[in-house]
Amino acid sequence: MVTIKHILKDGTQIDDIAGKVIKADQFPVLYEAINRINKAGDANETISTSD
């Protein structure tokens, strides 16, 4: 089983990020990945982001 640690900008560690809002200017790589996924649609394409 994989455990994911969520660490907020203020250093707080939480188990679940449900209900949290991450703005595009706070995490542009995340939004880039979401945009690529949306563009791929139902094409069953592999999505990757830059390092």
TIRO-2110 file (N, C-alpha, C; in Angstrom, 1 decimal):
// TIRO-2110
0.8, -1.2, 0.0, N, 1, A
0.0, 0.0, 0.0, CA, 1, A
0.9, 1.2, 0.0, C, 1, A
0.5, 2.2, -0.8, N, 2, A
1.2, 3.5, -0.9, CA, 2, A
0.6, 4.5, 0.0, C, 2, A
1.5, 5.2, 0.8, N, 3, A
1.0, 6.2, 1.7, CA, 3, A
1.4, 7.6, 1.1, C, 3, A
0.5, 8.5, 0.9, N, 4, A
0.7, 9.8, 0.4, CA, 4, A
0.7, 10.8, 1.5, C, 4, A
1.7, 11.6, 1.6, N, 5, A
1.7, 12.7, 2.6, CA, 5, A
1.3, 14.0, 1.9, C, 5, A
0.3, 14.7, 2.4, N, 6, A
-0.1, 16.0, 1.9, CA, 6, A
0.4, 17.0, 2.9, C, 6, A
1.3, 17.9, 2.4, N, 7, A
1.9, 18.9, 3.2, CA, 7, A
1.4, 20.3, 2.6, C, 7, A
0.7, 21.0, 3.4, N, 8, A
0.2, 22.3, 2.9, CA, 8, A
1.3, 23.4, 3.0, C, 8, A
1.1, 24.5, 2.3, N, 9, A
2.0, 25.5, 2.2, CA, 9, A
2.5, 26.0, 3.6, C, 9, A
1.6, 26.0, 4.6, N, 10, A
1.9, 26.4, 5.9, CA, 10, A
2.6, 25.4, 6.8, C, 10, A
2.9, 24.2, 6.1, N, 11, A
3.6, 23.1, 6.8, CA, 11, A
2.7, 22.1, 7.5, C, 11, A
1.4, 22.3, 7.5, N, 12, A
0.4, 21.4, 8.1, CA, 12, A
0.4, 20.1, 7.3, C, 12, A
0.4, 19.0, 7.9, N, 13, A
0.3, 17.7, 7.3, CA, 13, A
-1.1, 17.2, 7.5, C, 13, A
-1.8, 16.7, 6.4, N, 14, A
-3.1, 16.2, 6.5, CA, 14, A
-3.2, 14.9, 5.7, C, 14, A
-4.2, 14.0, 6.0, N, 15, A
-4.3, 12.7, 5.4, CA, 15, A
-5.2, 12.8, 4.1, C, 15, A
-6.0, 13.8, 4.0, N, 16, A
-6.9, 13.9, 2.9, CA, 16, A
-7.0, 15.4, 2.4, C, 16, A
-7.0, 15.6, 1.1, N, 17, A
-7.1, 16.9, 0.6, CA, 17, A
-8.5, 17.2, 0.0, C, 17, A
-9.4, 16.4, 0.3, N, 18, A
-10.8, 16.6, -0.1, CA, 18, A
-11.3, 18.0, 0.4, C, 18, A
-11.8, 18.8, -0.5, N, 19, A
-12.3, 20.1, -0.2, CA, 19, A
-11.3, 21.2, -0.2, C, 19, A
-10.0, 20.9, -0.4, N, 20, A
-8.9, 21.9, -0.5, CA, 20, A
-8.9, 22.5, -1.9, C, 20, A
-8.6, 23.7, -2.0, N, 21, A
-8.5, 24.4, -3.3, CA, 21, A
-7.0, 24.8, -3.6, C, 21, A
-6.5, 24.3, -4.7, N, 22, A
-5.1, 24.7, -5.0, CA, 22, A
-5.2, 25.6, -6.3, C, 22, A
-4.9, 26.9, -6.2, N, 23, A
-5.0, 27.8, -7.3, CA, 23, A
-3.9, 27.5, -8.3, C, 23, A
-4.2, 27.8, -9.6, N, 24, A
-3.3, 27.6, -10.7, CA, 24, A
-2.0, 28.2, -10.5, C, 24, A
-1.9, 29.4, -9.9, N, 25, A
-0.6, 30.1, -9.7, CA, 25, A
0.2, 29.5, -8.6, C, 25, A
-0.5, 28.7, -7.7, N, 26, A
0.2, 28.0, -6.6, CA, 26, A
0.9, 26.7, -7.1, C, 26, A
0.4, 26.1, -8.1, N, 27, A
0.9, 24.8, -8.5, CA, 27, A
0.7, 24.6, -10.0, C, 27, A
1.4, 25.4, -10.9, N, 28, A
1.2, 25.3, -12.3, CA, 28, A
1.4, 24.0, -12.9, C, 28, A
2.3, 23.2, -12.4, N, 29, A
2.5, 21.8, -13.0, CA, 29, A
1.3, 21.0, -12.9, C, 29, A
0.6, 21.1, -11.7, N, 30, A
-0.6, 20.3, -11.5, CA, 30, A
-1.7, 20.7, -12.6, C, 30, A
-1.8, 22.0, -12.8, N, 31, A
-2.8, 22.5, -13.7, CA, 31, A
-2.4, 22.1, -15.2, C, 31, A
-1.1, 22.1, -15.5, N, 32, A
-0.7, 21.6, -16.8, CA, 32, A
-1.1, 20.2, -17.0, C, 32, A
-0.9, 19.3, -16.0, N, 33, A
-1.3, 17.9, -16.1, CA, 33, A
-2.8, 17.8, -16.3, C, 33, A
-3.6, 18.6, -15.5, N, 34, A
-5.0, 18.5, -15.7, CA, 34, A
-5.4, 18.9, -17.1, C, 34, A
-4.8, 20.0, -17.6, N, 35, A
-5.2, 20.4, -18.9, CA, 35, A
-4.8, 19.4, -20.0, C, 35, A
-3.7, 18.7, -19.8, N, 36, A
-3.4, 17.6, -20.8, CA, 36, A
-4.3, 16.5, -20.7, C, 36, A
-4.7, 16.1, -19.5, N, 37, A
-5.7, 15.1, -19.4, CA, 37, A
-7.0, 15.4, -20.0, C, 37, A
-7.5, 16.7, -19.8, N, 38, A
-8.7, 17.1, -20.4, CA, 38, A
-8.6, 17.1, -21.9, C, 38, A
-7.5, 17.5, -22.5, N, 39, A
-7.3, 17.5, -24.0, CA, 39, A
-7.3, 16.1, -24.5, C, 39, A
-6.8, 15.2, -23.8, N, 40, A
-6.7, 13.8, -24.3, CA, 40, A
-8.1, 13.2, -24.3, C, 40, A
-8.9, 13.7, -23.4, N, 41, A
-10.3, 13.2, -23.4, CA, 41, A
-10.4, 11.7, -23.2, C, 41, A
-11.2, 11.0, -24.0, N, 42, A
-11.4, 9.6, -23.9, CA, 42, A
-10.5, 8.8, -24.8, C, 42, A
-9.5, 9.4, -25.3, N, 43, A
-8.6, 8.8, -26.3, CA, 43, A
-7.7, 7.7, -25.7, C, 43, A
-7.8, 7.5, -24.4, N, 44, A
-6.9, 6.5, -23.8, CA, 44, A
-5.4, 6.7, -24.0, C, 44, A
-5.0, 8.0, -24.1, N, 45, A
-3.6, 8.4, -24.3, CA, 45, A
-2.9, 8.4, -23.0, C, 45, A
-1.6, 8.1, -23.0, N, 46, A
-0.7, 8.3, -21.9, CA, 46, A
-0.4, 9.7, -21.7, C, 46, A
-0.5, 10.2, -20.5, N, 47, A
-0.3, 11.6, -20.2, CA, 47, A
1.0, 11.8, -19.4, C, 47, A
1.9, 12.7, -19.8, N, 48, A
3.1, 12.9, -19.0, CA, 48, A
3.4, 14.4, -18.9, C, 48, A
4.1, 14.8, -17.9, N, 49, A
4.4, 16.2, -17.7, CA, 49, A
5.9, 16.3, -17.7, C, 49, A
6.4, 17.5, -17.9, N, 50, A
7.8, 17.8, -17.9, CA, 50, A
8.4, 17.7, -16.5, C, 50, A
9.7, 17.4, -16.3, N, 51, A
10.3, 17.3, -15.0, CA, 51, A
10.4, 18.6, -14.3, C, 51, A
END
